[in-house]
């Protein structure tokens, strides 16, 4: 039984989500191979070879793979898929874009957002916004899985000595082309990788208040800055800050929720955080049910006082 992890990378380094998927693949009990498909991605392939637990790296290099277009990447995965019992993708925007195409071409069912490996054919995944856990058993010859990174520890980036094997790059599908990319740049940690996250909700009332109250706290803690869907929908924060079932799934060491009531879809995205602190003036707010520490207070008073104390 050999598993193939499809790596996310920037052609130079391996993205952190891949490390969590490697840990999941190792739990299957067989060999773990990693596919690095990109353009001039030798550095990324070398980095993948250093990941602890990886026994082989497949390196496909071609200009058509430079930007991770789903059509081309799916074709590349299919070109090397024979002989693998499991194909694992990170449950990220990229992984969710490619994995269904692979599963459909292989005529197998995709199992999404797995959070636990029970056995080689049995997995756990959350349903109903995380309020229930389904145990899914697959009889398919090849299991196509997306892995929720917050459920697995990241594999060590050093200690491995995998062989790097060059494989032929597939031809350009011609069905899509890369036009451009607009990247939001921030000095703060990226949400899915941040060890501390502070998030604001609709109670902040405006984009100005969101920045005025939340930014100093995030800066003091060197934390990632997040927001609830309600705050994003109201225009208080950009979409890339959204934490929740329809946003980013996070599990930092510390999560501070300010003025967030705790809707189910938000809790689904952050309840795996190691320590949860909630600040809300409503004592009946659902967020207090999952919080390790709760402060019933006006956030416009409590947060500035916390910043001063820090």
C-alpha positions as a printed NumPy array, in Angstrom:
array([[  0.   ,   0.   ,   0.   ],
       [  1.603,   3.223,  -1.213],
       [  0.135,   6.706,  -0.861],
       [  0.803,   9.665,  -3.12 ],
       [  0.631,  13.155,  -1.622],
       [  0.096,  15.963,  -4.124],
       [  2.259,  18.792,  -2.848],
       [  1.296,  22.44 ,  -2.735],
       [  4.282,  24.669,  -3.387],
       [  5.429,  27.934,  -4.925],
       [  8.06 ,  26.253,  -7.142],
       [ 10.676,  27.057,  -4.485],
       [  9.371,  25.746,  -1.18 ],
       [  6.706,  23.388,   0.1  ],
       [  3.607,  24.978,   1.627],
       [  2.736,  24.041,   5.18 ],
       [ -0.547,  22.311,   4.278],
       [  1.448,  19.59 ,   2.529],
       [  3.229,  18.694,   5.768],
       [ -0.073,  17.892,   7.479],
       [ -1.106,  15.697,   4.546],
       [  2.171,  13.765,   4.784],
       [  1.377,  12.984,   8.428],
       [ -2.038,  11.691,   7.386],
       [ -0.458,   9.579,   4.642],
       [  2.002,   8.067,   7.108],
       [ -0.93 ,   6.967,   9.291],
       [ -2.003,   4.643,   6.455],
       [  0.989,   2.474,   7.271],
       [  2.608,   2.184,   3.845],
       [  5.172,   4.102,   1.838],
       [  4.592,   7.795,   1.236],
       [  5.494,   9.398,  -2.084],
       [  5.107,  13.087,  -2.922],
       [  4.341,  14.592,  -6.323],
       [  5.869,  18.011,  -6.997],
       [  4.495,  19.352, -10.284],
       [  5.655,  22.801, -11.32 ],
       [  8.057,  24.837, -13.429],
       [ 11.698,  25.133, -12.418],
       [ 10.582,  23.524,  -9.176],
       [ 13.782,  21.661,  -8.374],
       [ 14.125,  23.493,  -5.072],
       [ 10.616,  22.48 ,  -4.048],
       [ 11.316,  18.857,  -4.988],
       [ 14.526,  18.925,  -2.938],
       [ 12.603,  20.362,   0.023],
       [  9.973,  17.618,  -0.307],
       [ 12.733,  15.   ,  -0.227],
       [ 13.776,  16.301,   3.204],
       [ 10.336,  15.819,   4.778],
       [ 10.436,  13.12 ,   7.433],
       [  8.611,   9.953,   6.382],
       [  8.694,  10.546,   2.623],
       [ 10.346,   7.696,   0.69 ],
       [ 10.168,   9.073,  -2.869],
       [  9.527,  12.37 ,  -4.625],
       [  8.126,  12.486,  -8.148],
       [  9.187,  15.684,  -9.9  ],
       [  7.297,  16.801, -13.011],
       [  8.599,  20.021, -14.553],
       [  7.03 ,  22.041, -17.334],
       [  5.894,  25.584, -18.084],
       [  2.286,  24.399, -18.242],
       [  2.523,  23.364, -14.573],
       [  3.939,  26.664, -13.338],
       [  0.737,  28.1  , -11.905],
       [ -1.073,  25.003, -10.698],
       [ -3.913,  25.139, -13.225],
       [ -6.372,  22.471, -12.125],
       [ -6.794,  20.901, -15.573],
       [ -3.069,  20.388, -16.073],
       [ -2.326,  19.338, -12.492],
       [ -5.157,  16.801, -12.501],
       [ -3.804,  15.333, -15.736],
       [ -0.353,  15.091, -14.171],
       [ -1.725,  13.269, -11.153],
       [ -3.598,  10.832, -13.388],
       [ -0.432,  10.212, -15.406],
       [  1.367,   8.841, -12.334],
       [ -1.6  ,   7.492, -10.354],
       [ -1.288,   3.843, -11.338],
       [  0.166,   1.737,  -8.569],
       [ -1.011,   4.019,  -5.778],
       [ -3.719,   2.959,  -3.341],
       [ -4.361,   6.45 ,  -1.988],
       [ -4.141,   9.93 ,  -3.523],
       [ -4.107,  12.659,  -0.886],
       [ -4.631,  16.397,  -1.387],
       [ -4.694,  19.235,   1.137],
       [ -8.25 ,  20.471,   1.744],
       [ -7.312,  23.91 ,   0.458],
       [ -8.688,  25.927,  -2.451],
       [ -6.122,  24.325,  -4.745],
       [ -6.622,  20.792,  -3.467],
       [-10.407,  21.079,  -3.68 ],
       [-10.057,  22.306,  -7.253],
       [ -7.969,  19.361,  -8.442],
       [ -9.113,  16.346,  -6.419],
       [-12.706,  16.083,  -7.783],
       [-11.347,  16.059, -11.334],
       [ -9.014,  13.186, -10.453],
       [-11.735,  11.225,  -8.661],
       [-14.154,  11.663, -11.572],
       [-11.59 ,  10.5  , -14.133],
       [-10.807,   7.447, -11.989],
       [-14.549,   6.823, -11.505],
       [-14.213,   6.673,  -7.719],
       [-15.822,   8.59 ,  -4.881],
       [-13.837,  11.41 ,  -3.302],
       [-13.769,  11.468,   0.508],
       [-13.489,  15.087,   1.604],
       [-11.987,  16.81 ,   4.627],
       [-10.87 ,  13.688,   6.467],
       [ -9.845,  14.273,  10.077],
       [ -8.765,  10.754,  11.075],
       [ -7.368,   7.612,   9.459],
       [ -9.128,   4.608,  11.003],
       [ -7.668,   2.099,   8.546],
       [ -6.627,   1.907,   4.932],
       [-10.25 ,   2.006,   3.763],
       [-12.006,   3.773,   6.658],
       [-11.852,   7.454,   7.517],
       [-13.563,  10.033,   9.692],
       [-14.824,  13.368,   8.41 ],
       [-17.023,  16.108,   9.898],
       [-20.575,  16.683,   8.689],
       [-23.31 ,  19.156,   9.666],
       [-20.774,  21.969,  10.141],
       [-18.71 ,  19.776,  12.445],
       [-21.564,  18.882,  14.784],
       [-21.283,  15.202,  13.847],
       [-18.46 ,  12.957,  12.68 ],
       [-19.137,  10.458,   9.91 ],
       [-17.127,   7.263,   9.589],
       [-16.78 ,   6.47 ,   5.887],
       [-15.611,   3.156,   4.463],
       [-14.6  ,   2.982,   0.819],
       [-14.491,  -0.097,  -1.376],
       [-12.889,   1.79 ,  -4.269],
       [ -9.57 ,   0.454,  -5.513],
       [ -8.066,   3.943,  -5.25 ],
       [ -8.995,   6.294,  -2.431],
       [ -9.014,   9.981,  -3.354],
       [ -8.879,  12.018,  -0.16 ],
       [ -8.694,  15.65 ,   0.858],
       [ -7.149,  16.157,   4.277],
       [ -8.173,  18.799,   6.796],
       [ -4.777,  20.063,   7.88 ],
       [ -5.855,  21.179,  11.348],
       [ -6.591,  17.544,  12.283],
       [ -3.009,  16.341,  11.74 ],
       [  0.326,  17.573,  13.056],
       [  2.769,  18.883,  10.494],
       [  5.529,  16.463,   9.461],
       [  9.076,  17.557,  10.19 ],
       [ 10.699,  19.44 ,   7.313],
       [ 14.053,  17.785,   7.994],
       [ 15.225,  14.258,   8.631],
       [ 14.095,  12.715,   5.361],
       [ 16.33 ,  11.518,   2.546],
       [ 13.926,  10.544,  -0.214],
       [ 15.061,   9.872,  -3.756],
       [ 13.864,  12.394,  -6.355],
       [ 12.596,  10.773,  -9.551],
       [ 11.932,  12.867, -12.639],
       [  8.691,  12.033, -14.439],
       [  7.483,  13.326, -17.789],
       [  5.295,  16.406, -17.633],
       [  1.906,  16.146, -19.307],
       [  1.021,  18.331, -22.272],
       [ -0.917,  21.533, -21.763],
       [ -4.636,  20.748, -21.765],
       [ -5.36 ,  23.994, -23.596],
       [ -8.647,  24.393, -21.722],
       [ -7.498,  27.169, -19.396],
       [ -4.747,  29.724, -19.146],
       [ -3.198,  31.734, -16.348],
       [ -4.045,  35.429, -16.648],
       [ -2.834,  37.025, -13.433],
       [ -2.741,  36.906,  -9.673],
       [ -3.493,  39.589,  -7.135],
       [ -1.874,  38.739,  -3.815],
       [ -2.722,  40.475,  -0.569],
       [  0.513,  41.244,   1.223],
       [  0.627,  41.555,   4.979],
       [  3.306,  41.679,   7.628],
       [  1.074,  39.543,   9.823],
       [  1.187,  35.722,   9.791],
       [ -1.073,  33.979,   7.278],
       [ -4.198,  32.702,   9.021],
       [ -3.79 ,  28.98 ,   8.36 ],
       [ -0.195,  29.049,   9.628],
       [ -0.534,  31.52 ,  12.534],
       [  0.029,  30.27 ,  16.08 ],
       [ -2.122,  33.077,  17.478],
       [ -5.235,  34.5  ,  15.818],
       [ -7.446,  37.384,  16.922],
       [-10.814,  37.648,  15.183],
       [-13.493,  40.314,  15.162],
       [-17.209,  40.048,  14.538],
       [-20.142,  42.145,  13.443],
       [-20.312,  43.812,  16.862],
       [-17.389,  46.02 ,  15.824],
       [-19.836,  48.01 ,  13.738],
       [-17.627,  49.335,  10.931],
       [-14.424,  48.758,   9.012],
       [-12.862,  51.729,  10.803],
       [-13.64 ,  50.282,  14.229],
       [-12.48 ,  46.844,  13.109],
       [ -9.035,  48.225,  12.248],
       [ -8.925,  50.583,  15.223],
       [ -9.731,  47.899,  17.806],
       [ -8.412,  44.652,  16.339],
       [ -5.186,  45.696,  14.605],
       [ -3.354,  46.877,  17.778],
       [ -4.133,  43.571,  19.514],
       [ -2.934,  41.548,  16.522],
       [  0.235,  43.651,  16.337],
       [  0.962,  43.221,  20.055],
       [  0.644,  39.445,  19.846],
       [  2.203,  39.112,  16.384],
       [ -1.017,  37.323,  15.53 ],
       [ -2.982,  36.594,  12.407],
       [ -6.074,  38.753,  11.999],
       [ -9.375,  37.034,  11.278],
       [-13.042,  37.91 ,  10.998],
       [-16.418,  36.231,  11.17 ],
       [-18.526,  35.811,   8.059],
       [-20.949,  38.429,   9.378],
       [-18.13 ,  40.966,   9.634],
       [-16.909,  40.132,   6.13 ],
       [-20.415,  40.284,   4.645],
       [-20.927,  43.671,   6.29 ],
       [-17.745,  44.95 ,   4.638],
       [-15.765,  45.397,   7.864],
       [-12.974,  43.054,   6.75 ],
       [-11.769,  41.572,   3.432],
       [-12.857,  38.095,   2.4  ],
       [ -9.39 ,  36.569,   2.862],
       [ -9.702,  37.15 ,   6.64 ],
       [-12.848,  35.052,   6.994],
       [-12.645,  32.173,   9.452],
       [-15.327,  29.492,   9.306],
       [-16.854,  26.699,   7.297],
       [-17.049,  28.923,   4.22 ],
       [-13.744,  30.626,   5.016],
       [-10.501,  29.302,   6.428],
       [-10.254,  26.381,   8.828],
       [ -7.733,  27.221,  11.542],
       [ -6.351,  25.578,  14.678],
       [ -3.859,  27.981,  16.31 ],
       [ -2.399,  27.655,  19.785],
       [ -4.509,  30.649,  20.859],
       [ -7.714,  32.004,  19.294],
       [ -9.216,  35.234,  20.626],
       [-12.772,  35.94 ,  19.436],
       [-13.941,  39.514,  19.965],
       [-17.587,  40.392,  19.438],
       [-18.285,  37.059,  17.72 ],
       [-21.529,  35.374,  18.773],
       [-20.42 ,  31.905,  17.697],
       [-22.587,  30.869,  14.758],
       [-22.236,  27.207,  13.793],
       [-20.403,  27.995,  10.562],
       [-17.802,  30.065,  12.444],
       [-17.295,  27.468,  15.168],
       [-16.687,  24.834,  12.48 ],
       [-13.64 ,  26.801,  11.376],
       [-11.926,  27.401,  14.723],
       [-13.142,  25.015,  17.408],
       [-10.013,  22.845,  17.085],
       [ -7.902,  25.745,  18.412],
       [ -5.865,  24.696,  21.443],
       [ -7.032,  27.599,  23.654],
       [-10.094,  29.723,  22.841],
       [-10.73 ,  33.086,  24.5  ],
       [-14.06 ,  34.844,  23.936],
       [-14.871,  38.485,  24.655],
       [-18.57 ,  39.272,  24.301],
       [-21.07 ,  41.351,  26.279],
       [-23.874,  38.824,  25.656],
       [-23.68 ,  36.134,  28.363],
       [-25.824,  33.814,  26.209],
       [-23.52 ,  33.967,  23.182],
       [-22.852,  30.419,  21.862],
       [-19.112,  31.185,  21.631],
       [-18.869,  30.809,  25.409],
       [-19.852,  27.139,  25.105],
       [-16.618,  26.304,  23.271],
       [-14.366,  28.909,  24.926],
       [-11.721,  27.896,  27.453],
       [-11.794,  31.421,  28.867],
       [-14.696,  33.826,  28.536],
       [-14.893,  37.519,  29.362],
       [-18.366,  39.064,  29.527],
       [-17.499,  42.639,  28.647],
       [-17.791,  45.393,  26.083],
       [-15.053,  44.692,  23.55 ],
       [-14.526,  48.428,  22.944],
       [-13.388,  48.668,  26.575],
       [-11.848,  45.249,  27.143],
       [ -9.673,  44.97 ,  24.023],
       [ -7.886,  48.363,  24.452],
       [ -7.293,  47.498,  28.118],
       [ -5.836,  44.152,  27.056],
       [ -3.555,  45.895,  24.568],
       [ -2.337,  48.267,  27.312],
       [ -1.712,  45.341,  29.668],
       [  0.358,  43.573,  27.027]])
